[in-house]
Amino acid sequence: MGLRVAEVTTNEERSRVYAFRYRIYVEEMEIDTPEADHDRKWLFDPLDAESRLHALLDDDEVVGTLRTTILSEVKDPTPLEKKFHLGPALAAFRPEEICATGRFMLDPKLRHGTAIIRLMKAAFEQARTRGIRLNYGDCSPHLLLFYEHLGFRRYERAFNDTSYGFKVPILMLLGDRKRLEQVRSPLARMGRDDADDTDARDWFTRSYPDASSYDSAQLLPEGVFLELLEERIASDPLHAVGLLHGLDKGEAERLLSRATVVDAQPGDHIVRQGELGDTLFVLLSGACEVTRNETSNRPLSVLGAGDAFGKIAFLNESRRTANVIDCTPCKVIVLSADSLRAFLNRDPTVAAKVLLNLSRILASRLSEANARL
């Protein structure tokens, strides 16, 4: 039968979805969450009983899942209102026009294909036909480019989730035809004959006037992203950022063409020891401490503007070897491993310079560690 998307309707189908979640979150990613039922090997939370679930099926095997929660169908929406700061939305829209999507995950064998789009299309179509206008969610920084390509946008700074790590809140205006076409969203063709929801777009602009300052290179004209970095660090990024040493402006622009910038606040765990993740980060401004769980009261080092972190996990495709905790308000460049490796394969001359820079940074950190010992 091949791959297909189906709405989950029976208890038996829901059980298979919960088991799939457990396999991905607990067994593969080793996320320590109180929602996991280790006896049943399920991952379930109370919102599941009030939400709509979609499953991506390979024959009858669950290989992907996505949950949609409509605010008007939740007995106690307070946790969602707090998590996504829904005050501005509830002042302008009815609860039945607001939803949140989550538990969006895929089997490892399908993560580099288009199967994930099928899940989002099914949920988008259902929400659109039900009159949903706002769709909230959150994602890890390395997935921002994917979600922005779908049509989501950032509206507030990132936050620290105690179970799932450093997350960025995102929002899609389902009827914003202009935005969907601008980012060439695979959802743009759906509902193309629907009226453009200019009221929702105007509301977003009024409610989140600073949202335009959240920068992803893919949404900006060529060269603008590097200029914005120069403004943020008040110096030439080619000299201030170790990863860019030896690159000319054109090479740096190509390297950063799939980069984004996220804000962090004191106490945020941008990277957590032991978690899966091969994203590379570069600190643009502010300071972060590097710690180990076993010696958390004694920082291993302090990172400042221009420093890169996440290097070992990127190079070795291994788990994070330390925590990186924000000490001051920070701005951080995010380079996903997939986009960075694609660039390195596409541009081997620049790749050699970038890998040499990473080697020098690692050697410097090793020398510092030896000196402390």
C-alpha positions in Angstrom: 0.0 0.0 0.0 2.9 2.4 0.6 2.9 5.6 2.6 -0.4 7.2 3.5 -1.7 9.7 6.1 -4.8 8.8 8.2 -6.6 10.5 11.1 -6.4 8.3 14.2 -9.9 7.4 15.4 -9.7 4.2 17.5 -8.1 3.4 20.8 -6.0 0.7 19.1 -4.6 3.2 16.6 -3.9 5.7 19.4 -2.0 3.0 21.3 0.3 2.5 18.2 0.9 6.3 18.0 1.8 6.5 21.7 4.2 3.5 21.2 5.8 5.2 18.2 6.3 8.4 20.2 8.0 6.4 23.0 10.4 4.8 20.5 11.4 8.1 19.0 11.5 10.3 22.1 12.6 7.9 24.9 14.4 5.1 23.2 16.1 7.0 20.3 16.5 10.5 21.7 16.7 9.5 25.3 14.5 12.4 26.5 13.7 12.1 30.2 10.1 13.2 30.3 7.5 12.5 33.1 4.9 11.8 30.4 6.5 8.5 29.4 4.9 5.3 30.6 7.8 2.9 30.8 5.7 -0.1 31.6 3.6 0.2 28.5 6.3 1.9 26.5 3.9 4.7 25.7 4.3 8.5 25.5 0.9 10.0 26.3 -0.3 13.2 28.0 -3.8 14.5 28.9 -4.0 16.7 25.8 -4.1 13.6 23.6 -7.7 12.8 24.8 -8.8 16.3 23.5 -6.8 16.5 20.3 -6.9 15.2 16.8 -4.0 12.9 15.8 -2.7 12.2 12.3 -0.4 9.2 11.6 1.8 8.6 8.7 1.5 4.9 7.9 3.8 2.5 5.9 1.2 -0.2 5.3 -0.1 -0.5 8.9 3.2 0.6 10.7 3.2 4.1 12.2 6.2 5.9 10.9 5.2 9.5 11.7 2.7 11.4 13.7 1.3 14.9 14.4 -1.2 16.3 16.9 -3.6 19.2 16.5 -5.3 20.7 19.5 -8.1 23.2 18.9 -8.4 25.6 21.8 -12.2 25.5 22.0 -12.2 21.7 22.4 -9.9 21.7 25.5 -11.6 21.7 28.9 -8.8 23.6 30.5 -6.8 25.7 27.9 -4.8 27.5 30.6 -1.6 25.5 30.0 -1.7 26.2 26.3 -2.5 29.9 26.9 0.5 30.2 29.2 2.9 28.2 27.1 2.2 30.2 23.9 1.3 33.5 25.5 -2.1 33.5 23.8 -3.4 36.8 25.4 -3.1 38.9 22.2 -4.7 36.1 20.1 -7.7 35.6 22.5 -8.3 39.3 22.5 -8.8 39.3 18.7 -9.9 35.7 17.7 -12.4 33.1 18.9 -11.0 30.0 20.6 -12.4 27.9 17.8 -10.1 29.8 15.4 -6.9 28.9 17.3 -5.0 25.7 17.4 -1.7 24.3 18.4 0.3 21.5 16.7 2.9 19.3 18.3 4.2 15.8 18.7 5.5 16.2 15.1 7.9 13.4 14.5 9.1 11.0 11.9 10.9 7.6 11.7 14.7 8.1 11.1 14.6 6.4 7.7 12.2 9.1 6.4 13.7 12.2 7.9 15.5 13.4 4.8 12.6 13.0 2.3 9.3 14.7 1.7 7.1 12.3 3.8 7.0 14.8 6.6 5.2 17.3 4.3 2.3 14.8 4.0 1.6 15.0 7.7 1.6 18.8 7.7 -0.6 19.0 4.6 -3.2 16.7 6.2 -3.4 18.7 9.4 -3.3 22.0 7.5 -6.2 21.0 5.2 -8.3 19.8 8.2 -7.6 23.0 10.1 -8.3 25.3 7.1 -11.7 23.7 6.4 -12.6 24.0 10.1 -12.0 27.8 10.0 -8.7 27.8 12.0 -6.8 31.0 11.5 -3.9 30.8 14.0 -1.7 27.7 14.5 0.8 27.8 17.3 3.8 25.5 18.0 7.4 25.4 19.0 10.6 23.8 17.6 14.2 23.3 18.2 16.5 26.0 16.7 17.9 23.7 14.0 14.4 23.1 12.6 13.5 26.8 12.2 14.4 26.9 8.5 12.1 24.0 7.9 9.1 25.5 9.8 9.7 29.0 8.2 9.6 27.3 4.8 6.2 25.8 5.7 5.0 29.3 6.6 5.5 29.6 10.3 7.1 32.7 11.8 8.7 33.5 15.1 6.8 35.9 17.4 8.7 35.8 20.7 12.1 34.8 22.0 13.1 31.2 22.7 12.4 29.5 26.0 13.8 26.6 28.0 11.6 23.5 28.3 12.8 21.3 31.2 12.0 18.1 29.3 12.5 18.9 25.7 15.3 21.5 25.7 15.7 25.0 24.1 12.6 25.8 22.0 11.5 28.6 19.8 7.8 29.5 19.7 6.3 29.7 16.2 3.0 30.8 14.7 1.4 30.2 11.3 -1.4 32.4 9.9 -3.3 29.8 7.9 -4.9 32.3 5.6 -1.9 34.5 5.0 -1.6 33.7 1.3 1.1 36.4 0.8 3.4 34.8 3.4 2.9 31.2 2.1 3.7 32.3 -1.4 6.6 34.4 -0.3 8.4 31.5 1.4 7.3 29.1 -1.3 5.5 26.9 1.2 4.4 23.5 0.0 1.1 24.4 1.6 0.6 27.4 -0.6 -1.4 25.5 -3.2 -4.0 24.3 -0.7 -6.8 26.8 -0.4 -5.4 29.0 -3.1 -8.9 30.2 -3.9 -9.5 31.3 -0.3 -9.4 35.0 0.5 -6.1 36.4 1.8 -6.6 36.8 5.6 -5.3 40.4 5.7 -6.9 41.0 9.1 -4.8 38.3 10.7 -1.7 39.6 9.1 -2.4 43.1 10.3 -3.1 41.8 13.8 0.3 40.0 13.8 2.1 43.1 12.7 0.5 45.2 15.5 0.8 42.5 18.2 4.5 41.6 17.5 6.2 44.6 16.0 9.6 43.2 16.9 9.0 39.9 15.0 10.7 41.2 11.9 14.0 41.4 13.8 14.2 37.6 14.0 16.6 36.9 11.2 16.9 33.9 8.9 19.1 34.2 5.9 16.7 32.4 3.6 14.1 35.2 4.2 16.5 38.0 3.4 18.0 39.4 0.2 21.5 38.2 -0.7 24.1 39.7 1.5 21.8 41.3 4.0 22.2 38.6 6.7 26.0 39.3 6.9 25.4 43.0 7.2 23.0 42.4 10.1 25.6 40.3 11.8 28.0 43.2 11.5 25.5 45.6 13.1 24.9 43.1 16.0 28.6 42.6 16.9 29.7 46.2 15.9 32.7 44.7 14.0 33.5 42.8 10.9 32.2 39.2 11.3 35.0 37.9 9.1 37.4 38.8 11.9 35.2 38.6 15.0 33.8 35.1 14.3 36.4 32.3 14.4 34.4 30.1 12.1 34.7 32.7 9.3 38.4 33.4 9.5 40.1 33.3 6.1 36.8 33.5 4.2 36.0 36.4 1.9 32.6 38.1 2.0 31.2 36.0 -0.8 32.3 32.7 0.8 30.9 33.8 4.2 27.6 34.7 2.6 27.3 31.3 0.9 28.2 29.5 4.2 25.6 31.5 6.1 22.8 31.3 3.4 20.9 28.8 5.5 21.7 30.3 9.0 19.4 31.9 11.4 19.8 33.9 14.7 18.0 33.2 17.9 17.8 35.1 21.2 18.5 33.6 24.6 18.1 34.8 28.1 20.0 34.1 31.3 19.4 30.5 32.5 18.5 29.1 29.1 20.2 25.8 28.4 21.0 26.3 24.7 22.8 22.9 24.7 22.3 20.1 27.2 24.8 17.4 28.0 23.8 14.0 26.7 21.1 15.2 24.2 21.1 14.3 20.6 21.9 17.2 18.3 24.6 18.1 15.8 23.7 21.7 15.2 26.6 24.2 15.3 26.2 27.4 17.2 28.1 30.7 17.1 27.7 33.2 19.9 27.2 36.7 18.4 26.8 38.7 21.6 26.6 38.0 25.3 28.3 35.3 27.4 27.6 31.6 28.1 29.0 29.1 30.6 30.1 25.6 29.6 29.4 23.1 32.4 29.3 19.3 32.9 26.6 17.7 35.0 29.1 16.0 37.3 30.8 19.3 38.1 27.9 21.7 37.5 29.1 24.1 40.3 32.4 24.8 38.4 32.2 26.1 34.8 34.6 24.5 32.4 34.9 27.8 30.4 33.1 31.0 29.5 32.2 31.7 25.9 32.0 35.2 24.4 31.1 36.9 21.2 32.6 35.0 18.2 33.0 31.7 19.9 31.5 28.5 18.4 30.0 25.6 20.3 28.4 22.3 19.5 31.5 21.4 17.4 32.2 17.9 18.8 28.6 16.7 18.2 28.7 18.2 14.7 32.0 16.6 13.7 31.4 13.2 15.4 27.6 13.0 15.1 27.7 12.2 18.9 25.7 13.3 21.9 26.4 16.6 23.5 29.4 16.4 25.8 28.6 19.5 27.9 25.9 22.0 28.8 26.0 25.6 27.4 24.0 27.9 29.7 23.3 31.5 28.9 24.7 34.0 31.4 23.5 37.3 29.8 21.1 38.2 27.0 22.6 36.5 24.0 22.2 36.3 20.2 23.3 33.0 18.7 23.8 32.0 15.0 22.3 28.6 14.4 23.7 26.4 11.6 21.9 23.1 11.2 24.1 20.1 10.4 22.1 19.1 7.3 22.4 22.5 5.7 26.1 22.9 6.8 27.1 19.5 5.5 25.3 20.1 2.2 27.3 23.3 1.8 30.5 21.6 2.6 29.9 19.0 -0.1 28.8 21.7 -2.6 31.7 24.0 -2.0 34.8 22.0 -1.0 37.3 24.9 -1.2 35.4 26.9 1.4 34.7 23.6 3.3 38.5 23.1 3.8 38.8 26.6 5.4 35.7 26.1 7.6 36.9 22.7 8.8 40.4 24.1 9.5 38.8 26.8 11.6 36.8 24.2 13.5 40.0 22.3 14.1 41.8 25.4 15.4 38.9 26.2 17.7 38.9 22.7 19.1 42.7 22.7 19.6 42.4 26.0 21.5 39.7 24.6 23.8 41.9 21.5 24.4 44.9 23.6 25.3 42.8 25.6 27.7 41.5 22.4 29.3 45.0 21.0 29.7 46.2 24.2 31.3 43.4 24.1 33.8 44.3 20.5 34.7 
